[in-house]
Amino acid sequence: MNITVMGAGAWGTALAVHFSQHAHAVSLWTHTDEHAAQLRQDRANRLYLPDFTFPDSLVIDTEVKPADLIIIATPMSALRESAVRLQDCGLADTPILAACKGFEQETGLLPHQVLQEVLLHNRCIGVLSGPSFAQELAQQLPCAITLASNNVFWAEEAAARLNSRVLRLYANADVIGAAVGGAVKNVMAIATGIADGLACGMNARAALITRGLAEITRLALAMGAQATTLMGLAGMGDLILTCTGSLSRNRKVGLLLVEGKDLPSILQELGHVAEGIYTIEETVRQARLLNVDMPITTVLHQLLHEQIDVSAVAECLMEREPKTEKVERC
């Protein structure tokens, strides 16, 4: 299959390297000539994924060329611009997978909704979501993720063609569930990083992950998702990885907040986009619109708006009014 990966960050690079190693003809697109020249010269992405050499077959481009499949792995903030670029290049009907996670700021749209709004007649639009660190995929360690689309027949075909002995893809028709799970798990990872930074213990971490999943599920169901999706790779799987893995950028945000660093300093230190920071605002807005109770997200929102101190996060959550635990039926 001819594949174009748009976005030469860590995840886009890992996907391009992986598919190049598994019998696909891959082009990795970056938006500046300078970055493209550096990638060609180094045959590696020294900035975002420095330890992995590009396969000889991997092509570096600054032009988006026709392909059988386009994977957009830019930050969420650049997704709409990427879709418009595809439209301008005459590639509006090419099958597309969004490999970015989050809500679009101001509109509140999920990745597939942004693509559908720009590329009105494209019938093959989906998302890639699930537990997946870029470094491990580039290292060719086993990984399983969800390929979700409203077009289930295309999703099944695409998953089958992209499957390999390293990367296993599961087709899913619940694109809302997969997208919401992929977005809001980053919020919960920040909360878990704060709990870990405050040395709240393993009990607290387990509680945060479990109650975080409950929050994600409530919001996803209110938006039209299916509960079973949130019990799978794009929900529970991605949440567990992002909340516990040492490679998690969003968990690192929480740890650095406990150290007293402000967000600009944290983002500079990370050197990568941490989507959870931008997702908190939109998640709170969506929860209010849909009347969904999301206490963990709300407390983080108060923290980022300097209404509470980081040391008070656990206290705010623990002193909430007692509730009866309700588990969504699957």
N, C-alpha and C positions, 0 to 999 in steps of 0.2 A: 504494500500500500504506500502511496505517496502522501507524506504527512508534513504539514507546516506547523511548527510550534511558534506562536507569537509570544514573545516575552522571554528574555534571556536572564531572568533571575535564577535563584536556586532551583525552584520547582520546574520551571520551563526547561532549564538546562538538563536537569535530571531526566525528565521525560524524553527530551531529544536524544540524550546519550543512550538511554535504555532502548528506545524503539530503533535507533540506528544499529544496535547490537543484536536485534532480533528480526532481521530480514526485511526491514522497512527502509524506504528511501526518505530521509528526513532532512528538512531545511529548518534551521533555527534562525528566527527573525529577531533583530534588535533595531531600535528606532534611530540610532545614531551611527554615522559612518565611523566615528572614532572608536566606539565600542566594538563594532564589527571588525575593524582592522586589528584591534587588540586580540579579539577572540581568534581570528585567523592566524595571527602571528604566534600566539601562545598555544593554540590548539587545546585550550582549557579556559575555564571561566575563573580567572584568578581572584576576582572580586567576590563572587557568590558561591562558588563550588570549586575551590582551588585544587583539590587533591585528585581530580579525575581528568584524565586525558581524553580528548575527543576521538571517537572512531574516525578512521580515514574517510569514511563515506559521508560523514556529517557535513552539510553545507551551511555556511553562514551567509545570511542575506539581510539587506536593508529594504528589499522590495518583497511584497507578498505576491507569490506566484501561484498559479492554479495547482490544486492538489486534490486528492481524494478525500482528505480530512484536514480540517484546521483545528488546532488546539490552542485556545487563548489562555495563557498562563501569566498574564500581566497582573499587577495589583488590581483590586476591584475598582479603584478610582480611574483606571485607564481602560476599563472594559468597553464603555460606550464609544470612546474614541477609536478603539480597535475595530468595533463593529462598523462604524462609519467608514473607516479605511477600507474594509472589505467591500462595502457597498460601492465606494468610489472606484475600486479596482475591478469591478464587474464580477465579484466573487460572492455576491449576496446569497446565492442558492447553494453554496458548497456546504456539506455537512460540517457542523461546528460543535465542539465540546468546550465548555467553560471550565477551566481548571483553577479558577479563583474562587474565593469564599468570602461571603459577607453580604451586606445590603448596600445598594447604591445610596450615597448620601443625598439628602434632600428628597429624592423620589421614593426611597424605601423599597425599591425593586430588588428582587433576587437576580442572580446572574442570568438565568435562562429568560427571565422576563425582560431584562435589558436587551438581550439579543433579539427576542421576539418583537420588541417595540421598534427596533431599528430595521431588522431584516424581516419585513412583514410576511413575505411569501416563502420563507425557508421552512421546510417541513422536517428538517433533520437537525434539531437543536437539543443539546443535552448538557449535563454537568458530570464532572468527575469529582467524587467526594469519598472520603474514608481515611483510615489511619495510614498516613504516608509521609514519612520524613524524606526529604529530597536526598540527603546524604546516603541513606540506606538503600534507596532505589538505585542510585548511581553506583553503589557498591555491589549491586546485583544480589541483595538480600531479599528473601521472600516478602511479598507484599500483596494484599488483597484489598480492592476498593470497589466502589459502586459506580456504575455508568447509568445514570438516570435520564429518562426522556419521556415526554408525553407520547412520543412515537415509539411504542414498545417494540415493534417489529424491527425498526432500524436500530434501536438500542441493543437488541439481542444479536443482530448481525454484526454490529460494530464491536461489541464485547467479544464475540467469537473470533473476529479477525485480529483483535489486539491482544488476545490472551497469549501468554507465554509461560515457560516453566518458572519464571521469576515473578511476573505480575499477573495476578488472576483478577479478572473483572466480572462482576455480577451485574447483569442487567436488571433495571428496576423501573417501573412505570410511575412511581411516586417521586416526581422531580422536586416538588415542594418540600417534602420531607427530607430528601437528601440535601437540598440547598439550605434549609433552615438548620439542620443538624450541623452541617459544615460551617455555618456562620457563627452560631451562638456558642458552640463548644469553645471557641477562642475566648469568649467572655469568661466562661467557667475556668479556663486555664489561668487567667489572670488572678481570679479569686483563689485558686489553689496555690499559686505561687506566693500570694500574700500569706496564706495560712502556713505554708512551709517556711517562709521567711520569718514568721512570728513564732516558729517552733511550736505550733499548735498540736502536732502529733499525727500519727497515722489514723487514729479514730476520726479526727477532724477532716483529714483528706478524703477518707472513704465517705463520710457524710456529705461533704461538698460535691463530690462526683455524683453520688446517688441523687441528692436533691437538685443538683444542677441538671441532671438528666430529666427529672420531673418538670423543671422549668422549661427546658427546651421542648419537651413533649407537649406541654400545655399550649405553648405558643404555636408550635407546628400544627397541632390539631385545629386550633382556631383559624389558621390560615388555609386549612383544607388538606392537610397531610394525613397519612395513615400511621397509626401507632406502631405497627410492626416495623416500619422503616427506621424508627428511632431506636428500636432494639437491635438493629443490625450494624453493619460496617459504617454507614454514614452518620449514625447516631452514637450509640454506646461505644462502638469501636474507636471512632475518631476522638470522642471525648476522653476515653481512658488514656489513649496515647498522648494527647496534647496536655492533659493534666499531670501526667507522671513522667513523661520522657525528658531526659536531660537536654535534648535537642530542641525542645519546644520554645519558640521565641515568645509566645504569649505568657507561658509560665514564668519565663525570665523577666518579663515586665513586672509581674507581681513581686518577684524576689527583689528587684531593683527599687520598686516603690517603698518596700520595707526599709531599704538602706537609706531612704530619705532623698533619693534623686527625683528630679522633676522629669516630666515627659519628654521635653526636647533633649535633655541629656541622655535619657534612656534610649530614645530612638537613634541618636548619634552613636551610642555605644553598640547597639545591636547591629547597625549597618544594613538592616533588612526591614521590610514592612512587617509590622505586627498588627494584623487586621482587627484583632480584638479591641484595640483602643478605639477604632472608628466604629466598630459594631455596637459598642455599649449604647451610644446615643440613640441610634436608630432602633435598637431592640427595645429600649425603654419607650420610645414613641409608639412602636407597633403594639407593645403590651398595653399601653394606655388606650389606644384606639380600639383594641379588641377586648378590653377589660380582663386581661390575663394577669394573674398574680405572679410576679417574678422578683422575689425579695433579694436574691443574691445579686442580680443585675442592677436592681434599684440602689442597693448599698454601694456598689462600684460606681454607679453614676454620681451618687452623692460625694464619693471620694474624689473623683476626677474634677468635680466642680467645687472642691475644697469646702464642702459643707460638713464633712467629718474628717478626722485624722485617720491615717492608715492603721494605727494601733487600736482604733475603735471598731474596725470592721467585724471582727469575730464577736465582740460584745453586742453590736447591733443585731446580728443574726441570732445569737443565742437568747436574747431577751425578747424576741418576738412572742406574740400571744400563742399559747399552745394550740396545736392543730391536730386533726385526725389524719393519719397518713392514708392517702388514696392512691392506688396504683391503676393506671389506665389499662383498660382491657385491650388485649391484642387479638 
